[in-house]
Amino acid sequence: MGIFLRMCAIFLGIFAVFQFIPTYEKINPEIDSFLEIKAPKNVMQIFKRSCYDCHSNETRWPWYSDVAPMSWIVRRDVVNGRRALNFSEWENYDEEKKKELKKQIYRSVAFAMPIPQYLWTHPEAKLSDDDKLIIRKWASGGSGYMHYEVR
């Protein structure tokens, strides 16, 4: 058996073992429509297209979310995304938390979100300049800018 075939067999063996490593269960908790964020239709369309897979209980789990090692990355991103901000549970946040989350949304749409590895497989989620403007206007209460306190 040639070196190439041995390397392929080793790789396939490791890949097969990866499939048996337990990970976070793929779940979408039940949704209570009273807790979901209420925003204008154009804002909600952007959120649902570009944010909801990681930041809500309405994750669309792609086929590769069942195949390690991609499953580990997808599930980690969903868990961390929901922990940081969950649009499905928006009304559980107090007003101060909502205000802070809106500031984070305002900042993150400019450069950080959606994350690049998500865009590799979901190019439709990329935020256009108009999308960013719409979200920033919503997050800022219509003013288009945010006041930040310097600490």
C-alpha contacts under 8 A as a table, 3 or more apart, distances in Angstrom:
res1	aa1	res2	aa2	distance
1	M	5	L	6.34
1	M	6	R	6.71
2	G	5	L	5.37
2	G	6	R	6.36
3	I	6	R	5.08
3	I	7	M	6.11
4	F	7	M	5.15
4	F	8	C	6.21
5	L	8	C	5.01
5	L	9	A	6.11
6	R	9	A	5.05
6	R	10	I	6.15
7	M	10	I	5.10
7	M	11	F	6.07
8	C	11	F	5.03
8	C	12	L	6.05
9	A	12	L	5.14
9	A	13	G	6.04
10	I	13	G	5.03
10	I	14	I	6.19
11	F	14	I	5.21
11	F	15	F	6.09
12	L	15	F	4.94
12	L	16	A	6.05
13	G	16	A	5.10
13	G	17	V	6.27
14	I	17	V	5.10
14	I	18	F	6.23
15	F	18	F	5.12
15	F	19	Q	6.80
15	F	68	A	7.54
16	A	19	Q	5.42
16	A	20	F	7.44
17	V	20	F	5.60
17	V	21	I	7.19
18	F	21	I	5.47
18	F	68	A	5.81
18	F	69	P	6.89
19	Q	67	V	6.65
19	Q	68	A	5.55
19	Q	69	P	7.98
23	T	71	S	7.97
23	T	72	W	6.63
23	T	75	R	7.90
24	Y	72	W	7.93
24	Y	75	R	6.47
24	Y	76	R	7.85
25	E	75	R	8.00
26	K	61	W	7.79
26	K	75	R	7.07
28	N	57	N	4.91
28	N	58	E	5.99
28	N	59	T	6.49
29	P	57	N	5.63
30	E	57	N	7.24
31	I	35	L	7.95
31	I	36	E	7.86
31	I	57	N	6.71
31	I	58	E	7.98
31	I	88	S	6.57
32	D	35	L	5.55
32	D	36	E	6.81
32	D	88	S	7.43
32	D	89	E	7.97
33	S	36	E	5.22
33	S	88	S	7.65
34	F	91	E	7.44
35	L	88	S	6.11
35	L	89	E	4.96
35	L	90	W	5.73
35	L	91	E	4.62
35	L	92	N	6.57
36	E	87	F	5.75
36	E	88	S	4.23
36	E	89	E	5.42
36	E	90	W	5.47
36	E	91	E	6.47
37	I	87	F	5.43
37	I	88	S	6.45
37	I	89	E	7.24
37	I	90	W	5.08
37	I	91	E	6.69
38	K	44	M	8.00
39	A	43	V	6.17
39	A	44	M	6.00
39	A	138	W	8.00
40	P	43	V	5.38
40	P	44	M	6.22
41	K	44	M	5.05
41	K	45	Q	6.12
42	N	45	Q	5.18
42	N	46	I	6.54
42	N	134	I	7.80
43	V	46	I	5.26
43	V	47	F	6.23
43	V	134	I	6.66
43	V	135	I	6.17
43	V	138	W	7.43
44	M	47	F	4.96
44	M	48	K	5.94
45	Q	48	K	5.22
45	Q	49	R	6.12
46	I	49	R	5.15
46	I	50	S	5.84
46	I	51	C	7.53
46	I	131	D	6.83
47	F	50	S	5.32
47	F	51	C	4.83
47	F	52	Y	6.01
48	K	51	C	5.79
48	K	52	Y	4.89
48	K	53	D	7.72
49	R	52	Y	6.80
49	R	124	E	7.49
49	R	125	A	5.69
50	S	53	D	7.51
50	S	114	P	6.61
50	S	124	E	7.66
50	S	125	A	4.23
50	S	126	K	6.77
50	S	127	L	7.28
51	C	54	C	6.10
51	C	55	H	5.76
51	C	56	S	7.82
51	C	114	P	6.87
51	C	125	A	7.78
52	Y	55	H	4.82
52	Y	56	S	4.93
52	Y	57	N	7.67
52	Y	58	E	6.41
52	Y	59	T	6.35
52	Y	87	F	7.35
53	D	56	S	6.37
53	D	57	N	7.91
53	D	58	E	6.39
53	D	59	T	4.07
53	D	60	R	5.80
53	D	61	W	7.87
53	D	78	V	7.22
54	C	59	T	6.36
54	C	77	D	6.58
54	C	78	V	4.44
54	C	79	V	7.55
54	C	80	N	7.97
54	C	81	G	5.02
54	C	82	R	6.19
55	H	59	T	7.96
55	H	78	V	7.02
55	H	81	G	5.07
55	H	82	R	4.76
55	H	84	A	7.81
55	H	85	L	5.67
55	H	86	N	4.73
55	H	87	F	6.01
55	H	88	S	7.90
56	S	59	T	6.45
56	S	82	R	6.10
56	S	85	L	7.73
56	S	86	N	4.73
56	S	87	F	5.03
56	S	88	S	5.01
56	S	89	E	7.69
57	N	82	R	7.77
57	N	86	N	7.31
57	N	87	F	7.87
57	N	88	S	5.79
58	E	88	S	7.78
59	T	78	V	7.88
61	W	65	S	6.14
62	P	65	S	5.52
62	P	66	D	7.96
63	W	66	D	6.00
63	W	67	V	7.56
64	Y	67	V	5.05
64	Y	68	A	7.88
64	Y	70	M	6.26
64	Y	71	S	6.31
65	S	68	A	7.63
65	S	70	M	6.16
65	S	71	S	4.09
65	S	72	W	7.64
65	S	74	V	5.97
65	S	75	R	7.16
66	D	70	M	7.72
66	D	71	S	5.31
67	V	70	M	5.89
67	V	71	S	5.26
68	A	71	S	4.83
68	A	72	W	6.21
69	P	72	W	5.44
69	P	73	I	6.92
70	M	73	I	5.18
70	M	74	V	6.17
71	S	74	V	5.19
71	S	75	R	5.93
72	W	75	R	5.36
72	W	76	R	5.97
73	I	76	R	5.14
73	I	77	D	6.11
74	V	77	D	5.19
74	V	78	V	6.26
75	R	78	V	5.11
75	R	79	V	6.13
76	R	79	V	5.19
76	R	80	N	6.07
77	D	80	N	5.19
77	D	81	G	5.79
78	V	81	G	4.97
78	V	82	R	6.00
79	V	82	R	5.35
79	V	83	R	6.13
80	N	83	R	5.01
80	N	84	A	6.16
81	G	84	A	5.20
81	G	85	L	6.09
81	G	86	N	7.33
82	R	85	L	5.15
82	R	86	N	4.76
83	R	86	N	6.85
85	L	90	W	8.00
85	L	101	L	7.29
86	N	89	E	5.46
86	N	90	W	6.26
87	F	90	W	5.01
89	E	92	N	5.55
89	E	93	Y	7.48
90	W	93	Y	5.68
90	W	98	K	7.65
91	E	94	D	7.44
93	Y	96	E	7.95
93	Y	97	K	5.73
93	Y	98	K	6.07
94	D	97	K	5.34
94	D	98	K	6.28
95	E	98	K	5.04
95	E	99	K	6.15
96	E	99	K	5.11
96	E	100	E	6.30
97	K	100	E	5.04
97	K	101	L	6.05
98	K	101	L	5.00
98	K	102	K	6.08
99	K	102	K	5.17
99	K	103	K	6.42
100	E	103	K	5.10
100	E	104	Q	6.34
101	L	104	Q	4.94
101	L	105	I	6.06
102	K	105	I	4.94
102	K	106	Y	6.00
102	K	139	A	5.00
102	K	140	S	7.33
103	K	106	Y	5.00
103	K	107	R	6.26
103	K	139	A	6.85
103	K	140	S	7.67
103	K	146	M	7.16
104	Q	107	R	5.15
104	Q	108	S	5.90
105	I	108	S	5.14
105	I	109	V	6.06
105	I	135	I	7.95
105	I	136	R	7.71
105	I	139	A	6.94
106	Y	109	V	5.92
106	Y	110	A	7.33
106	Y	135	I	7.08
106	Y	136	R	5.11
106	Y	139	A	5.87
106	Y	140	S	7.35
106	Y	146	M	7.74
107	R	110	A	5.90
107	R	111	F	7.54
108	S	111	F	5.71
108	S	112	A	4.90
108	S	113	M	5.58
109	V	112	A	6.14
109	V	113	M	5.26
109	V	114	P	7.53
109	V	127	L	7.69
109	V	132	K	5.98
109	V	135	I	7.70
109	V	136	R	7.75
110	A	113	M	7.45
110	A	132	K	6.66
112	A	115	I	6.01
113	M	116	P	7.76
114	P	118	Y	6.63
114	P	119	L	6.83
114	P	125	A	7.19
114	P	126	K	6.84
114	P	127	L	7.77
115	I	118	Y	5.51
115	I	119	L	6.63
116	P	119	L	5.08
116	P	120	W	6.50
117	Q	120	W	5.23
117	Q	121	T	7.32
118	Y	121	T	5.83
118	Y	122	H	5.98
119	L	122	H	4.63
119	L	123	P	4.85
119	L	124	E	7.68
119	L	125	A	6.46
119	L	126	K	6.45
120	W	123	P	6.18
122	H	125	A	5.66
122	H	126	K	7.78
123	P	126	K	5.70
127	L	130	D	7.83
127	L	131	D	5.49
127	L	132	K	6.24
128	S	131	D	4.99
128	S	132	K	6.28
129	D	132	K	5.10
129	D	133	L	6.20
130	D	133	L	5.02
130	D	134	I	6.15
131	D	134	I	5.14
131	D	135	I	6.22
132	K	135	I	5.22
132	K	136	R	5.98
133	L	136	R	5.09
133	L	137	K	6.02
133	L	144	G	7.47
134	I	137	K	5.26
134	I	138	W	6.26
135	I	138	W	5.07
135	I	139	A	6.03
136	R	139	A	5.03
136	R	140	S	5.98
136	R	144	G	5.81
136	R	145	Y	7.22
137	K	140	S	5.21
137	K	141	G	6.19
137	K	142	G	4.60
137	K	143	S	5.97
137	K	144	G	4.34
137	K	145	Y	7.27
138	W	141	G	5.25
138	W	142	G	5.58
138	W	144	G	7.76
139	A	142	G	7.45
140	S	143	S	5.62
140	S	144	G	5.69
140	S	145	Y	5.84
140	S	146	M	5.72
141	G	144	G	7.58
143	S	146	M	7.80
